[in-house]
């Protein structure tokens, strides 16, 4: 397993991932904004959102601008790097490092794969073949 990827960034929990998705989608947010977005998905208290953001700040998953009265939080980790971390973990834990098994399983379980996605996959394969 690629230990550099797994050790360089803490692994976000499911709730932390929900918060990161909000920050990736919306950009910098106050605790109240994060709380309101979380509440649309699953009811939770304001203090829960605050505590989660404080923990995520300590873990290095978010950064905080405290120059204003209401602290503003933003993602300290990119969506692409987080996806890569989880995908590497999945690849090695469930597919013994076999990219082809992972891709075949994903395509076989995805009836929603549309023509555009399949074309992008074909283009990526062509690029990988030419390298």
Secondary structure, 3 states (H helix, E strand, C coil): CCHHHHHHCCCCCHHHHHHHHHHHHHCCEEHHHHHHHHHHHCCCCHHHHHHHHHHHHHHCCEEEECCCCCCEEEECCCHHHHHHHHHHHHHHHHCCCCHHHHHHHHHHCCCCCCHHHHHHHHHHHHHHHHC
